[in-house]
Amino acid sequence: MISTPADSASVGGADYTVSRSRAWFAFAMIFLLMMSKYIDRQIIVSLFPHLKEEWGLSDKQLGGLVSVISIVVAVGSIPVAMMADRFGRVKSVFVMASIWSCATISCMFARSYGQLFVSRAVVGLGETGYGSVGSALISALFPKRLHATLLGAFFGASSVGAVLGVVLGGVIAEHWGWRAAFGAVGFPGLIMALMFL
């Protein structure tokens, strides 16, 4: 039997596990949170000159502020992803985004290198597992025919976020100081996390 366009549309609609509008809203938030995650991760790079000037940090110390996130993510990815499968993906995304956003905001109030380093480590803790959980959520909400496209866009958001983090950090720090840069990117992430929930 040959299917009509109407039949094809109804089959396509049935592939969504929730309403189309809800699925696409979820994707938009997952995409924006992926950008937020990388903005929060990379913003520190453009703040190096300001931190060096204010605290006299070495290149090794500055490098530690970047690499600590990757180390925490590498160590915690599998355990956090396993916990997300038990706890629920939507709640997990909310918790992770809230943690990395609050940790980024806390960088504003750091009064020493040690405090900033710990805050950056907590940013990494929040980011741990987000890629795998976000991917799983996209795969669960959308029909298979859209998986490759949407996952490609989702992971592409990381590159966009990384560039934006460096650019925004530089511009904001130049006008309002390096502390303001952390707040300017941390608060929007927290708002998005609440909207996602």
C-alpha positions as CSV (number, residue, x, y, z in Angstrom):
1,M,0.0,0.0,0.0
2,I,1.3,3.5,-0.9
3,S,1.2,6.0,1.9
4,T,-0.3,9.4,1.3
5,P,1.4,12.6,2.5
6,A,-1.2,12.7,5.3
7,D,-0.3,9.2,6.3
8,S,3.4,10.0,6.3
9,A,2.8,13.1,8.5
10,S,1.0,11.1,11.0
11,V,3.7,8.5,11.2
12,G,6.3,11.2,11.5
13,G,4.4,12.8,14.3
14,A,4.1,9.5,16.1
15,D,7.9,9.2,16.2
16,Y,8.1,11.9,18.8
17,T,7.8,10.6,22.4
18,V,6.3,13.9,23.5
19,S,4.5,16.7,21.6
20,R,6.6,18.3,18.8
21,S,6.6,21.7,20.5
22,R,7.7,20.2,23.8
23,A,10.5,18.2,22.1
24,W,11.8,21.2,20.2
25,F,11.7,23.4,23.3
26,A,13.7,20.8,25.2
27,F,16.2,20.7,22.3
28,A,16.6,24.5,22.3
29,M,17.3,24.4,26.0
30,I,19.7,21.5,25.8
31,F,21.5,23.3,22.9
32,L,21.7,26.6,24.9
33,L,22.9,24.8,28.0
34,M,25.7,23.1,26.0
35,M,26.7,26.6,24.8
36,S,26.5,27.9,28.4
37,K,28.6,25.0,29.7
38,Y,31.5,25.8,27.2
39,I,31.2,29.6,27.8
40,D,31.6,29.0,31.5
41,R,34.5,26.6,30.8
42,Q,36.4,28.9,28.4
43,I,35.8,32.3,29.8
44,I,38.8,32.0,32.1
45,V,41.2,32.1,29.2
46,S,40.4,35.7,28.3
47,L,40.8,36.7,32.0
48,F,44.4,35.5,32.3
49,P,46.0,38.9,31.9
50,H,43.7,40.4,34.6
51,L,44.4,37.5,37.0
52,K,48.1,37.7,36.4
53,E,48.1,41.4,37.0
54,E,46.0,41.3,40.2
55,W,47.3,38.1,41.8
56,G,50.7,37.7,40.1
57,L,49.8,34.1,39.0
58,S,52.3,31.9,37.1
59,D,51.5,30.3,33.7
60,K,51.4,27.0,35.5
61,Q,48.7,28.3,37.9
62,L,46.7,29.8,35.1
63,G,46.9,26.5,33.2
64,G,45.6,24.7,36.3
65,L,42.4,26.9,36.2
66,V,41.6,25.5,32.7
67,S,42.8,21.9,33.1
68,V,41.1,21.2,36.4
69,I,37.7,21.1,34.6
70,S,38.9,18.5,32.1
71,I,40.4,16.4,34.8
72,V,37.2,16.4,36.9
73,V,35.0,15.7,33.8
74,A,37.3,12.8,32.8
75,V,37.2,11.2,36.3
76,G,33.5,11.7,36.9
77,S,31.8,11.2,33.5
78,I,30.8,7.5,33.8
79,P,29.7,7.6,37.5
80,V,27.6,10.7,36.9
81,A,26.1,9.3,33.7
82,M,25.1,6.1,35.6
83,M,23.5,8.2,38.4
84,A,21.6,10.2,35.8
85,D,20.1,7.0,34.3
86,R,18.7,6.2,37.8
87,F,17.8,9.7,38.9
88,G,16.2,10.9,35.7
89,R,17.7,12.8,32.8
90,V,15.6,16.0,33.1
91,K,16.4,16.3,36.8
92,S,20.0,15.5,36.1
93,V,20.3,18.2,33.5
94,F,18.8,20.7,35.9
95,V,21.1,19.7,38.7
96,M,24.2,19.7,36.5
97,A,23.5,23.1,34.9
98,S,22.7,24.6,38.3
99,I,25.9,23.4,39.8
100,W,28.2,24.7,37.0
101,S,26.3,28.0,36.8
102,C,26.4,28.6,40.6
103,A,30.1,27.6,40.6
104,T,30.8,30.1,37.8
105,I,29.0,32.8,39.8
106,S,31.0,31.9,42.9
107,C,34.2,32.7,40.9
108,M,33.2,36.3,41.2
109,F,33.8,36.2,44.9
110,A,37.1,34.4,45.0
111,R,39.7,36.2,47.1
112,S,42.6,33.8,46.4
113,Y,43.9,31.5,43.8
114,G,42.9,28.5,45.9
115,Q,39.3,29.6,46.1
116,L,39.1,30.3,42.4
117,F,40.7,26.8,41.7
118,V,38.1,25.1,43.9
119,S,35.3,27.0,42.2
120,R,36.6,26.0,38.8
121,A,36.8,22.3,39.9
122,V,33.1,22.5,40.9
123,V,32.3,24.0,37.4
124,G,33.8,20.7,36.1
125,L,31.8,18.7,38.5
126,G,28.6,20.3,37.2
127,E,29.7,19.7,33.6
128,T,30.5,16.0,34.2
129,G,28.1,13.8,32.3
130,Y,26.2,16.6,30.6
131,G,27.2,15.5,27.0
132,S,26.1,12.0,27.5
133,V,22.9,12.9,29.3
134,G,22.0,15.6,26.8
135,S,22.6,13.1,23.9
136,A,20.5,10.5,25.5
137,L,17.6,12.9,26.1
138,I,17.7,14.1,22.4
139,S,17.7,10.4,21.3
140,A,14.7,9.7,23.6
141,L,12.6,12.7,22.5
142,F,13.1,12.7,18.7
143,P,12.5,10.2,15.9
144,K,15.6,8.3,14.7
145,R,15.6,10.1,11.3
146,L,16.6,13.4,13.2
147,H,19.2,11.9,15.6
148,A,22.3,12.5,13.6
149,T,21.3,16.1,12.7
150,L,20.3,17.1,16.2
151,L,23.3,15.4,17.9
152,G,25.6,17.2,15.4
153,A,24.0,20.5,16.3
154,F,24.2,19.7,20.0
155,F,27.9,19.0,19.9
156,G,28.5,21.9,17.6
157,A,27.1,24.2,20.4
158,S,30.3,23.4,22.3
159,S,32.5,25.1,19.7
160,V,30.2,28.1,19.5
161,G,30.2,28.3,23.3
162,A,34.0,28.0,23.6
163,V,34.5,30.9,21.2
164,L,31.8,33.0,22.8
165,G,33.3,32.4,26.2
166,V,36.7,33.8,25.2
167,V,35.1,36.8,23.3
168,L,32.6,37.7,26.0
169,G,35.1,37.3,28.8
170,G,37.5,39.7,27.1
171,V,34.9,42.3,26.3
172,I,33.2,42.2,29.8
173,A,36.5,42.2,31.7
174,E,37.8,45.2,29.7
175,H,34.7,47.3,30.6
176,W,33.6,46.0,34.0
177,G,36.4,43.8,35.4
178,W,37.1,40.1,35.5
179,R,34.8,39.4,38.4
180,A,31.8,40.8,36.4
181,A,32.6,38.4,33.5
182,F,31.9,35.4,35.7
183,G,28.5,36.8,36.8
184,A,27.5,37.8,33.3
185,V,27.8,34.3,32.0
186,G,26.8,32.4,35.2
187,F,23.4,33.9,35.9
188,P,22.0,33.2,32.4
189,G,22.9,29.5,32.7
190,L,21.1,29.3,36.0
191,I,18.0,30.9,34.5
192,M,18.1,28.4,31.6
193,A,18.4,25.5,34.1
194,L,15.3,26.7,35.8
195,M,13.4,27.1,32.5
196,F,14.5,23.6,31.5
197,L,13.1,22.1,34.7
